[in-house]
């Protein structure tokens, strides 16, 4: 009885595959290939070519295709990225061979492009060489490289630095300062910028500060006619200690911050220093003891031998 049942099962035909399990082009054979671009399954080279023609598909995997996090760190994903990079490298090599076959010198053309400066860039590089500042360039397209607006000031015939100011309250400001400005003058510029942004934030919040500003101006005028903004900016600059960040040192190292005197111009303070794209200056409130010493001795003591 069992042998007869086995014979019947052998003679019975196997179930036909579903239509979804067959080649998507001919709907006849079991698929063997999968399109890297759209994952369409085909059974032969002829069906693959028809699929590309009918669907206008390139058959090339999209390297920018979104992948969930679970499919990123696996061997298949790493192989795909590696193959993409190899393909880019081979494309560059083919392009270079083609240019060389046409008699075009690629290296000379690129070198010529490097020698072409933007307007004022030659003067800016010459000024950097005179200052003796070592500038570490950030990679092209990085945030710090895009923020850098250091260049030649044609009107003043000097270098205009982009200076990054880091305040104790966590605020960060980028303000232009001339190389001839003293550190105190540059600090006044950034204080004015902070006041301007503060007023703008209050206006955006719907606060009317005009009457308040007028009353403060009248109440703050002194007998010598000095404006309160000038006095406040001056006190702000004298109420801080200035430190230049050295990118070659670890951030936790004491050598990563160089103390700067506020009465010297930037070109003297930056001479022989190392910066990344533009100077970064942090401000630390002066201690009460140091402030008292500055008030009691407004002029520096004479050096020995003078």
FENSUL-V184549 format. One record per pair of residues at least 12 apart in sequence whose C-alpha atoms are under 8 Angstrom apart, sorted by the first residue. I is the first residue (numbers start at 0). J is the second residue. D is the distance in Angstrom with one decimal. If there is no record, write none. Layout:
BEGIN
I,J,D + I,J,D
END
This chain:
BEGIN
22,40,5.9 + 22,41,4.7 + 22,42,5.5 + 23,39,7.0 + 23,40,6.1 + 23,41,6.0 + 24,41,6.6 + 24,46,6.0 + 24,49,7.5 + 24,50,6.7 + 25,46,7.1 + 28,42,6.3 + 29,41,8.0 + 29,42,6.1 + 30,42,4.0 + 30,43,7.6 + 31,43,7.1 + 34,47,7.8 + 34,58,5.9 + 34,59,8.0 + 35,58,5.8 + 35,59,5.9 + 35,60,4.9 + 36,56,7.3 + 36,57,7.2 + 36,58,5.0 + 36,59,5.2 + 36,60,4.4 + 36,61,6.3 + 37,56,7.8 + 37,58,7.5 + 62,80,7.6 + 62,83,7.2 + 119,150,7.1 + 119,151,5.5 + 119,153,7.6 + 120,150,6.7 + 120,151,6.8 + 122,151,6.3 + 123,150,5.5 + 123,151,4.9 + 123,158,6.2 + 126,157,7.5 + 126,158,6.6 + 130,266,6.1 + 130,267,7.6 + 130,269,7.2 + 130,270,5.2 + 130,271,7.5 + 131,269,7.9 + 131,270,5.2 + 131,271,5.2 + 131,272,7.6 + 132,269,6.2 + 132,270,5.4 + 132,271,5.3 + 132,272,5.4 + 132,273,6.2 + 132,274,7.6 + 133,271,7.0 + 133,272,6.2 + 133,273,4.8 + 133,274,6.4 + 134,273,6.0 + 134,274,5.2 + 134,275,5.7 + 134,276,5.8 + 134,277,7.5 + 135,273,7.3 + 135,274,6.1 + 135,275,4.5 + 135,276,5.8 + 136,275,6.1 + 136,276,5.4 + 137,275,7.0 + 137,276,6.6 + 143,276,7.0 + 144,276,6.6 + 147,161,6.1 + 147,276,6.5 + 147,277,6.6 + 148,160,7.2 + 148,161,5.6 + 148,175,7.9 + 149,161,5.1 + 149,175,7.8 + 149,277,7.3 + 157,177,6.9 + 157,178,6.7 + 157,179,7.5 + 158,177,5.9 + 158,178,5.5 + 159,175,6.3 + 159,176,5.6 + 159,177,4.4 + 159,178,6.1 + 160,175,5.5 + 160,176,5.2 + 160,177,5.9 + 160,178,6.6 + 160,277,7.0 + 160,278,8.0 + 161,173,6.4 + 161,174,5.8 + 161,175,4.6 + 161,176,6.5 + 161,277,5.9 + 161,278,7.3 + 162,174,5.5 + 162,175,6.1 + 162,176,6.8 + 162,277,6.1 + 162,278,5.3 + 162,279,6.1 + 162,280,7.3 + 163,277,7.3 + 163,278,6.2 + 163,279,4.6 + 163,280,6.1 + 164,189,7.8 + 164,279,6.1 + 164,280,5.1 + 164,281,5.8 + 164,282,7.4 + 165,279,7.5 + 165,280,6.2 + 165,281,4.5 + 165,282,6.2 + 166,281,6.1 + 166,282,5.3 + 166,283,7.3 + 167,281,7.9 + 167,282,6.5 + 167,283,6.2 + 167,284,7.7 + 172,189,7.3 + 174,188,7.4 + 174,189,6.1 + 174,192,7.9 + 176,188,7.9 + 177,265,7.6 + 178,264,6.5 + 178,265,4.9 + 178,266,5.0 + 179,264,5.3 + 179,265,6.3 + 179,266,6.5 + 180,263,8.0 + 180,264,5.1 + 180,265,6.2 + 181,261,6.5 + 181,262,5.6 + 181,263,4.9 + 181,264,3.8 + 181,265,5.9 + 182,260,7.4 + 182,261,4.6 + 182,262,6.2 + 182,263,6.2 + 182,264,6.0 + 182,265,6.3 + 183,233,7.7 + 183,236,5.6 + 183,237,7.5 + 183,261,5.0 + 183,262,6.3 + 186,236,5.8 + 187,232,5.3 + 187,233,6.9 + 187,235,7.7 + 187,236,6.4 + 190,232,6.4 + 190,235,7.8 + 191,232,7.5 + 236,261,8.0 + 237,261,7.9 + 238,284,5.9 + 238,285,5.4 + 238,290,7.4 + 239,282,5.8 + 239,283,5.3 + 239,284,4.4 + 239,285,4.9 + 240,258,7.6 + 240,259,7.7 + 240,282,5.6 + 240,283,5.1 + 240,284,6.1 + 240,285,5.6 + 241,258,5.9 + 241,259,5.4 + 241,260,7.2 + 241,261,7.3 + 241,280,6.5 + 241,281,6.0 + 241,282,5.0 + 241,283,6.6 + 242,256,5.5 + 242,257,5.1 + 242,258,4.5 + 242,259,5.6 + 242,280,5.5 + 242,281,5.3 + 242,282,6.5 + 243,255,8.0 + 243,256,5.4 + 243,257,5.0 + 243,258,6.5 + 243,259,6.9 + 243,278,7.1 + 243,279,5.9 + 243,280,4.6 + 243,281,6.6 + 244,256,4.8 + 244,257,6.5 + 244,274,7.6 + 244,278,7.4 + 244,279,5.6 + 244,280,6.2 + 244,281,7.5 + 245,257,7.4 + 245,272,7.8 + 245,273,6.2 + 245,274,6.4 + 246,273,7.1 + 246,274,6.3 + 246,275,6.5 + 247,273,7.5
END
